[in-house]
Structure formats: structure tokens, C-alpha cells
């Protein structure tokens, strides 16, 4: 039963399991105590820190362990912002950061700080020049992920780090998705990561802060972990995290090359096997194991359910799969189709057979969903009017786009269809539909209720 | 090799180990995902929450899991203080709370809040009436531990909870030391605990907030755990924590009765076997497994080292064993001797043989330390002066008290010895010495350098 959502959480690596079990016996005591159980725990902790620091590419005394990647991000962002308060209150982040970074940014805004979002191209990548232009005076901190968690696009971290260094702004790199594949290149100042993304256990994040970065931990004081991560540490998990990071790094290049072939196959085949599909994310500068595509006229939640029934676990950035009924902020920032979105992230060891099986199941799953939604080939009807307006109020994704696809044949080439919708996803998916189907998107206009999206038929 | 510091961290309970290993296979996925691995994780999480809530005595939707007891305390204190900001900024805590509570209180003060410390008796217990008197208008929150972590004294939580309810103030109970022995009685509002104190794994704290308590989580938003504990959860550890809590509760009464006999033996025997020793903490209302005593004329760190060499792992609240070279704030608040302090906290399953072996080793270890410090029976010398002043500047605990003991024979009955010391511990240990040796402590006076402590010889 293939699990293809390693970008959410990876199954435990065998080395992590082994290290965890061994350190349950050796590493339960308080490493701050001087008796033998404490000294033994201290030795384990020191060794884990050395190993993790080596993998990160920093000094051991620059690295602390936190309870999660989210804690590392929250602590890192708040610590630098407070440490550089005198410089100013401006925080620069890319528009496609992980929610933990964006939530830390929102908390900063709520405390009176300012946040600048650097936009991304349709590939999901920031342009280094755009990022550099955002580094205005008063910028206390800049944040950029090493690679995007939803579409796999690798960010130009080294270039942005150089611009940050030139501007005297520390750069925090969220390396959660990439650290298992290799160290982050470039002159970063702060780095965060999460062990359960590389096959380590849950309960461990990494926070590295380069010497010389002004850092002022927030919240109640605590002696542990250089005052940067309060609470009794989770030593068995820390040991397992460090051991598994070392293990996955040992064959990272070979495994990346292998998975890249499988992901390439998905990228190539999915557009041939499934009509009206868009593969999103950068085609070249990307994570080796992750591919994301979106299917027109498909309800993401139903598609995930169908794939789950067929034995495949994947995730989605479609609005219908989110608790807030909004599409992924990443897809939105990229301006790409969000309906019928599927993210496939292959765990290490995924076989070609598993990927082939997925590609066999996928077309039928998509077709089944479309059939249930009543999407058929639009009959070549004679146009009925120069312009048509559809009332799609109350309809949820993907219905407004399905209605649009049905209506486009009712106007002549050059005619317009206007879709009135109160589903905010339509603002993303109607333009994306136009791009995919070769029609012209003329824009959106607010109405008393909903928004009117107008499309010109081009062929 | 007996480990007698379970109040710091308990070795992993076999049930915790078993549950942890089982849930490494079943519980690594994101419980928020809808595919089968996510649903399986969600079932485990829900079951763990039900089990833990039942042990705590709350509803499952009142309980969240945090990465540690410290996180639970920090989140609980900050959340109630923010939720009740309109009521006022006063926080009431006992003087002997765990450092996580006191650090949260310091952070509150640093943000402009006020903190009232409720004093304790020499037993370490607060008087409910004192606590009630501190609940002035404008009190947003009151905190009281269920039992003290250093001396084992059980606090009058139910009485204080009634007073808090009458005053309309929510009571946060830090139940870290007692939850494995039984639920906290009384009408508490918020409860915190830590799994590794009862034999659960590290990496899990509990935070229960009764419905109706105004609670506003601080820090960046996060959907997980009702918005009260950010970051990807540590599900295998959570499952192990809940399973082991249920397991230790099953035989808690029997095991408590058994350990109480062993602790009683230590309490009785230690004062007979070791000269000049003071057992501290309430003799009756106390945790079943914990006993603390202090030895005059002994350096705590050296004593711990000697006991460790003999195979016994214990901890100490002496100043010389702390990184800040200050004595435990608990011993200080109790006004009891802090030098040569030893805390013995027995893990479940401790045998009478292990306790007997400790009692065999202890007198020699103490005598050895005293010998090395040059403490011998004071020769009965003729008094040399009515009053003597000792310059003990620069000497560290236990030396000032040793000098005092040597000098008391050099004045006649009714004469005085004044010790000039710049070791702040002397303020605690000189009066304690007087109480133990039957002399009169006349008080302290600031000098340009150091403090002068004066003692009248009574016999």
C-alpha cells in the first residue's frame, strides 16, 4: 500500500528506530545531572549535537534541538526579531513559506511589526532580485525556504543569502523539506529543520543560529539548550534524529537520482494519461522526490478519497481539502490551478512498480470523479449569444469552472462568458483554466454579491 | 545500581516502551490527513487523549498534549493571563513552585504584570488562608503545585481551589510530581503534568483547561491541539504517555504504600545514622516516594559524587550543585538548612535491599566528606573571649558554618560569635545551624563587604 506523502511525514527510518530503542535505555535521565545516568545522557546528547551540526554545516554550539520544526521556526523568527529590534521591525518572507513561518510573521504583525511578502513566479520560485529589492532599511530578518513543501521548487537561497549579507540582514532558511538531501548552500544565518521529514522520529526540530547573529530568546527563561528551547529534552528522539540524518545523507545522492527518475516519469506520463492536467512547480530546480499536479473539473477531496481507496496516500492543496476551505497559499501565490490538486512525495525506497501502479490507477480515478460531477465532452452546439453570464453563486470548486467549460461553446469565437461566483478559489482557477484551454481571461469585477470573472473565447 | 532520582526523570515504564514501539509503526503519519495512515494516527491520538483525560479527571476536549511539562506550564500561564487581561495583571504563585512556573511568572513581570509569592511554612506547605489572602482584586491567575518536587510536601490544593473559586480566580495546578499517584482533588481550573515523571517517555506534557476558563493562546497561531500546542505532534510518545499513565495508576495505591514504608525507614534511620542531619518536608502530608535531608558541614556536590561512586544516583538542592551557585529556592523559602542537601526519590519497584544498601553507604560517605573538610569534634577548649568575629569572606558553603561550629566553643555560654560572610547561603544555613544545635540566632547586619551573622551560645 504505497504511501506517497513523505512531505507531510516520513515513515521512521530503520536507523532511527534502532537508535531510538537503544537510547530509551541509555538516554532517559536528565543530562544536566552529574550521576552516571545523567553523564551517559549528556554523552549521547553531545554526540547527537555533533552529528547533527556536521550534517547541517555549523558548529555544535550553534545548534539546539527543539520539539518540532515549527518550534524551531517560531523560536528562530522571534529570537532574531527581538535581538535586532533596534535595527527595525521589518520582516521579509517569501509568499510561499511554510505556514509556521507565515504564522510567525502574522504574530509579528499583530505585535506591531511589518511584514513584506516577496512574490514568486508561476514556478513557485522567488527571483533573487525581487528578494533583494525587499531588503529595505529597517529589515530585521529575512526568511526563505530551501525548497517548497507543496510543489518542490528549489529557491535561490545562495543568491538571496549574498544579497542579505550585502544588506546586513540575517537570513533564516527553513530547510525542512531539503535537509535530508543535503546541506543548505550559501551564507545563511539561521536554519531550521524537522526530523520527521527525513525519517527521523516526530518530536525533534533543529535550530541553528550562526555565531554573531543577534539573538534574544523570547518567552520564559530556561537554562536548557542554550536558553533557546525550554523544557526537558526528548533525548531518545534527538539521538534517533541525528543518527537517521547521518544515515539518509549517506545514500542521499544515489536515492535522489533514483527517485528523480520516478518523478520524471510521473511528470511526463500524467499529462499524457489525464486530460486537462497541469503539472506545477519548477521542472528542473526542484526536490528529487516531489511532484504536484492539478486536474481541471475535479474535486480534490473526492480524488484523494478515490486514490486512498485504491491504496495510494497523497495530499492536496485544493480548497476542499483544507479546513478553512481556501486553496493552498502556495498555489495561490503561484497563480496556478488549484482544483483537483495532487501532491505526490515519494518516500525513500519507493519502487518503479509502485509508481507505475499509481499511474495506472490515476486516470480512472480522475475520470470517475469527473463523471460523477457530470463533466462530459462539451457538445459542439451553435452559439446562442455574443455574451453569456452564468450565475455560479453558491457553487463550490470545481463547479464554477465546470459551468464555464460548458458555457464557452454557447458563445462564438470572440464572444465572452462571465462567471459570477462567490467561491474565492474561482479567482485562481478561472484564469488558470483560460491558460490551459487557450482562452483569454479579461479580468474580475466585484459585484454586490460575488465576483464576476469574464473570459473571451479564442478558438 | 540504584537510581534514586525519579523526581527528575523516571526510567521508561515497560508499558510505555511497548506502546511506543507499537505506535512507531502505526502512529508516524499526520493525524490531520484523511488517508488510511492519517486516520490510523487520528484513532491513536483520540484514544490516547481519552485515556489521559480519564486519568486527569477532565473531558477529552479539555486536554491537549504539549512537548513537555514546561511547555504546558508556560502555555497554561500565558494563556490564562492573556484571556483574563481585562480582570487584571496580578499573578499569585507559591514560593516553592517548579522553576517553569516561576520563570513564567518572571516573564509576566517583565511584560509589566505583577506577581505575588505566597510564603510557605518550614514544612514547605502554603497555608490555605495565606493563599486566600493573596487573591486580591485584579488577580488573573493563581498557581499551586499539587506536591513539591524537592521535598515532597503535598499542598492543600482542594482548600486553595475553594478559595480561588470563591474569589473568581482560576487555579492552575502543576501536578507534575503527583499525577502518576492519583488525580488532583478539588476544583482546579487548569492542570499541567509531564509524562517522563511517571515513567512515560520524554517529549510529552499535559495541559488541561476546564471549559469556561478564559484562555487565549499566545505566540504564532497553529491549528493543532485546539490551537494550544503548535508543531507536528509526537504521537508515538503521546500514546506511550497515556498507556503508561493508565498502567502506573493501576497499582498506584499499592506501590505508594510499599514505597512509603521504605521512605519512612529512610526518614527514621538517617537521623540516627548520620550526626547533624535535618530531614526536611512535611512528615505526613507528602509524596510516597520522596525524602529530602540536609547534612551539616557537608559540601553537597562532593557528597553526591561520593554517593555516585558508591552506585547511588540522587540529587541535591545545595548551592554548590547548582549552575548559579544559589541554593534551591524551595529550601530557601522553607528557611531550612541547604548545605549537604540530598533528595532521594525512589522509582517504582525500588526494593528494601536497595534502600538498606543506601543507608549503609550514606553514613560513611557523609563522614568522609566531613573528614576531608577538616570537621572533627570540636575540642572542649576554654573560652577565649566574650565575643568573637570570624572573617569567612571568600569561603563557600559549607565552610562558613564549619568555621562557626569551630568557634562556638571559644566563647562562654551567653557569648556571641559573629560570622562575616559573602556567601548568600550563609543567610539560610547559619540560622538553620542554630536551630539544629540549640543556639540563638541573633540576626544579620549588612557590612560594606558581606553580611555579619551573629549567634549567641546557649549551652
Boltz contact constraints between the chains, C-beta under 6 A:
constraints:
  - contact:
      token1: [A, 3]
      token2: [B, 37]
      max_distance: 6.0
  - contact:
      token1: [A, 8]
      token2: [B, 30]
      max_distance: 6.0
  - contact:
      token1: [A, 9]
      token2: [B, 28]
      max_distance: 6.0
  - contact:
      token1: [A, 9]
      token2: [B, 29]
      max_distance: 6.0
  - contact:
      token1: [A, 9]
      token2: [B, 30]
      max_distance: 6.0
  - contact:
      token1: [A, 11]
      token2: [B, 28]
      max_distance: 6.0
  - contact:
      token1: [A, 12]
      token2: [B, 24]
      max_distance: 6.0
  - contact:
      token1: [A, 12]
      token2: [B, 28]
      max_distance: 6.0
  - contact:
      token1: [A, 24]
      token2: [B, 12]
      max_distance: 6.0
  - contact:
      token1: [A, 28]
      token2: [B, 9]
      max_distance: 6.0
  - contact:
      token1: [A, 28]
      token2: [B, 11]
      max_distance: 6.0
  - contact:
      token1: [A, 28]
      token2: [B, 12]
      max_distance: 6.0
  - contact:
      token1: [A, 29]
      token2: [B, 9]
      max_distance: 6.0
  - contact:
      token1: [A, 30]
      token2: [B, 8]
      max_distance: 6.0
  - contact:
      token1: [A, 30]
      token2: [B, 9]
      max_distance: 6.0
  - contact:
      token1: [A, 35]
      token2: [B, 308]
      max_distance: 6.0
  - contact:
      token1: [A, 35]
      token2: [B, 313]
      max_distance: 6.0
  - contact:
      token1: [A, 37]
      token2: [B, 3]
      max_distance: 6.0
  - contact:
      token1: [A, 37]
      token2: [B, 313]
      max_distance: 6.0
  - contact:
      token1: [A, 67]
      token2: [B, 67]
      max_distance: 6.0
  - contact:
      token1: [A, 68]
      token2: [B, 231]
      max_distance: 6.0
  - contact:
      token1: [A, 68]
      token2: [B, 232]
      max_distance: 6.0
  - contact:
      token1: [A, 70]
      token2: [B, 230]
      max_distance: 6.0
  - contact:
      token1: [A, 70]
      token2: [B, 231]
      max_distance: 6.0
  - contact:
      token1: [A, 71]
      token2: [B, 231]
      max_distance: 6.0
  - contact:
      token1: [A, 74]
      token2: [B, 220]
      max_distance: 6.0
  - contact:
      token1: [A, 103]
      token2: [B, 220]
      max_distance: 6.0
  - contact:
      token1: [A, 103]
      token2: [B, 221]
      max_distance: 6.0
  - contact:
      token1: [A, 104]
      token2: [B, 220]
      max_distance: 6.0
  - contact:
      token1: [A, 107]
      token2: [B, 220]
      max_distance: 6.0
  - contact:
      token1: [A, 202]
      token2: [B, 232]
      max_distance: 6.0
  - contact:
      token1: [A, 202]
      token2: [B, 234]
      max_distance: 6.0
  - contact:
      token1: [A, 203]
      token2: [B, 203]
      max_distance: 6.0
  - contact:
      token1: [A, 203]
      token2: [B, 234]
      max_distance: 6.0
  - contact:
      token1: [A, 203]
      token2: [B, 237]
      max_distance: 6.0
  - contact:
      token1: [A, 220]
      token2: [B, 74]
      max_distance: 6.0
  - contact:
      token1: [A, 220]
      token2: [B, 103]
      max_distance: 6.0
  - contact:
      token1: [A, 220]
      token2: [B, 104]
      max_distance: 6.0
  - contact:
      token1: [A, 220]
      token2: [B, 107]
      max_distance: 6.0
  - contact:
      token1: [A, 221]
      token2: [B, 103]
      max_distance: 6.0
  - contact:
      token1: [A, 230]
      token2: [B, 70]
      max_distance: 6.0
  - contact:
      token1: [A, 231]
      token2: [B, 68]
      max_distance: 6.0
  - contact:
      token1: [A, 231]
      token2: [B, 70]
      max_distance: 6.0
  - contact:
      token1: [A, 231]
      token2: [B, 71]
      max_distance: 6.0
  - contact:
      token1: [A, 232]
      token2: [B, 68]
      max_distance: 6.0
  - contact:
      token1: [A, 232]
      token2: [B, 202]
      max_distance: 6.0
  - contact:
      token1: [A, 234]
      token2: [B, 202]
      max_distance: 6.0
  - contact:
      token1: [A, 234]
      token2: [B, 203]
      max_distance: 6.0
  - contact:
      token1: [A, 237]
      token2: [B, 203]
      max_distance: 6.0
  - contact:
      token1: [A, 308]
      token2: [B, 35]
      max_distance: 6.0
  - contact:
      token1: [A, 313]
      token2: [B, 35]
      max_distance: 6.0
  - contact:
      token1: [A, 313]
      token2: [B, 37]
      max_distance: 6.0
